[in-house]
Amino acid sequence: MAYKIKKDKALAEIVRVFFHAFTKGIVEGNHENSIMTDIYTNHPDQYSPRNIKLQMLQHFEQISQVFNQEAFYAISRMNYDAETMEQEINTQILDLRKELQKQKEDVSYMHLVRIACRTDAFYNMMVEEYKRHFMLLLEGRLATAKENEQSYTQCAEAGEIDLEKINGIINHFASQVYRCAIQLKERKQI
C-alpha cells in the first residue's frame, strides 16, 4: 500500500522548495560544488539575510516568472492523471483563450498555474503560500521544512497524493528551478 500525504502539505512544500532552489541558484551562481548542497553550512556568508536581499533584488521581476513557469508543470502532475492531463489542460486553455481574446489578452503562465491548481481553493492556498514565502525572502530568510510543516496554509478539500509521486515531482521541480536561477545569474553576468 502506497503512503499518501495531504495535497495542501505537498503544495506548501513545492512553494518552499521553489524559494530555496531559486535563491540557491541565484546566490551561488556557478560556484564549484554548489549543486543542491546544504545551503546553511557550506556557504554561510552567502546566505546572510543581507546578501539574500541584495541578490534577490537583482532578480526581483524574475521570481514570479520562474515560479509560474515551473510550478505549472509540477502542480499539473499533482492534480491531473498522466493519461488525460494533456487533453484536459488543452481543453481548458482553449476555453480560456476564447475568453481572453475578448479582452485582447493572451494566456500567461499565471493563467496556466490557475488551471493546474484545478480549484479556486487550491489556487488561493498556493497564492497564500507564495506570499508567505515571498515575505520571508524580503526579510532575507527562507523557511525551514519544520517551519513550513507547522505553518502552511491548509486547504481541506485538496485531497491526498502518493508520497512517492510527490517526491519525484518535487525533486524534478527543484532541479529545474535551480537550473533556471543559474541561467538567470549567468545572463546577468554577461
C-alpha positions in Angstrom: 0.0 0.0 0.0 1.3 3.4 -1.0 1.7 6.0 1.7 -0.2 9.2 1.0 0.1 12.8 2.2 -2.3 15.7 2.0 -2.0 17.7 -1.2 -2.1 21.0 0.6 1.0 20.0 2.6 2.7 18.8 -0.7 1.9 22.1 -2.4 3.2 24.1 0.5 6.4 22.1 0.2 6.6 22.8 -3.6 6.4 26.5 -2.8 9.0 26.3 -0.1 11.3 24.3 -2.4 10.9 26.8 -5.1 12.2 29.7 -2.9 15.1 27.5 -1.7 16.2 26.3 -5.1 15.7 29.7 -6.8 17.6 31.5 -4.0 20.3 28.9 -4.0 20.8 29.2 -7.8 21.0 32.9 -7.7 23.2 33.2 -4.7 25.7 30.5 -5.7 25.7 31.1 -9.4 28.3 28.9 -10.9 30.4 28.2 -7.8 32.0 24.8 -7.9 30.4 22.0 -5.9 27.3 24.1 -5.2 24.6 21.8 -6.7 21.9 21.4 -4.1 24.1 21.2 -1.1 23.2 22.2 2.4 22.7 26.0 1.9 23.3 27.0 5.5 26.6 25.1 6.3 28.7 25.2 3.1 28.5 28.9 2.4 27.2 30.7 5.5 28.2 34.2 4.4 26.4 33.8 1.1 23.2 33.1 3.0 23.3 36.1 5.3 19.9 37.9 5.3 21.7 41.0 3.8 23.2 39.0 0.9 19.9 37.2 0.2 18.1 40.5 0.0 20.8 42.1 -2.3 20.9 39.1 -4.6 17.1 38.7 -4.8 16.7 42.5 -5.6 18.7 42.0 -8.8 16.2 39.2 -9.9 13.0 40.6 -8.3 11.0 40.5 -11.5 12.0 37.0 -12.5 10.9 35.4 -9.2 7.3 35.1 -10.1 8.0 34.4 -13.8 10.1 31.4 -13.0 7.7 30.3 -10.3 4.7 30.3 -12.7 6.6 28.7 -15.5 8.0 25.8 -13.4 5.1 25.4 -11.0 2.7 24.9 -13.8 4.3 21.5 -14.6 4.7 20.4 -11.0 1.2 21.3 -10.0 -0.3 19.8 -13.1 1.4 16.5 -12.4 -0.1 16.7 -8.9 -3.7 17.3 -10.0 -4.2 15.5 -13.3 -3.8 11.9 -14.3 -0.9 11.4 -16.6 -3.1 9.7 -19.3 -5.6 12.6 -19.6 -3.6 15.6 -18.4 -2.6 17.0 -21.8 -6.1 16.7 -23.2 -7.8 18.2 -20.1 -5.4 21.1 -19.8 -5.5 21.8 -23.6 -9.3 22.0 -23.5 -9.2 24.4 -20.6 -6.5 26.5 -22.3 -8.7 26.7 -25.5 -11.7 27.9 -23.4 -9.5 30.4 -21.6 -8.0 31.7 -24.9 -11.5 32.4 -26.2 -12.4 34.3 -23.0 -9.1 36.3 -23.1 -9.4 37.2 -26.8 -12.4 39.3 -25.9 -10.1 41.3 -23.6 -7.2 41.2 -26.1 -5.1 39.2 -23.7 -3.0 36.1 -24.2 -2.7 33.1 -21.9 0.1 33.6 -19.4 1.9 31.2 -17.1 -0.1 32.6 -14.3 -3.3 31.6 -16.1 -1.8 28.1 -16.6 -1.0 27.8 -12.9 -4.6 28.5 -12.1 -5.6 25.7 -14.5 -3.0 23.4 -12.9 -4.4 24.1 -9.5 -7.8 22.8 -10.7 -9.9 24.5 -8.0 -10.1 28.1 -6.7 -9.5 26.9 -3.2 -6.3 25.1 -4.2 -5.1 28.1 -6.2 -5.9 30.5 -3.4 -3.9 28.3 -1.0 -1.0 28.3 -3.4 -1.2 32.1 -3.6 -1.1 32.4 0.2 1.9 30.1 0.4 3.7 32.1 -2.3 3.0 35.4 -0.4 4.2 33.9 2.9 7.5 32.7 1.4 8.0 35.9 -0.5 7.6 37.9 2.7 10.3 35.7 4.3 12.5 36.3 1.3 12.1 40.0 1.8 13.4 39.5 5.3 16.4 37.7 3.9 15.5 34.3 5.1 14.0 31.0 3.9 11.5 28.8 5.8 12.9 25.5 7.1 11.0 22.3 6.4 9.9 22.2 10.0 8.6 25.8 10.0 6.8 25.1 6.8 5.1 22.0 8.1 4.0 23.9 11.2 2.6 26.9 9.5 1.5 26.1 6.0 -1.9 27.3 4.6 -4.4 24.4 4.7 -7.0 23.5 2.1 -9.4 20.9 3.5 -10.7 20.0 0.0 -7.3 19.4 -1.5 -7.3 15.6 -1.2 -4.2 13.3 -1.0 -1.3 12.3 -3.2 1.0 9.4 -3.2 4.2 10.2 -1.3 6.5 8.6 -3.9 4.8 10.5 -6.7 5.1 13.9 -5.0 8.7 13.3 -4.0 9.5 12.7 -7.7 7.6 15.9 -8.7 9.4 17.9 -6.0 12.9 16.6 -6.8 12.4 17.3 -10.6 10.9 20.8 -9.8 13.8 21.7 -7.5 16.4 20.8 -10.1 14.5 22.7 -12.8 14.1 25.9 -10.7 17.8 25.7 -9.6 18.8 25.4 -13.3 16.6 28.4 -14.3 18.2 30.5 -11.5 21.7 29.6 -12.5 20.9 30.6 -16.1 19.4 33.9 -15.0 22.6 34.6 -12.9 24.8 33.7 -15.9 22.8 36.1 -18.2 23.2 38.9 -15.7 26.9 38.5 -15.5 27.4 38.7 -19.3 
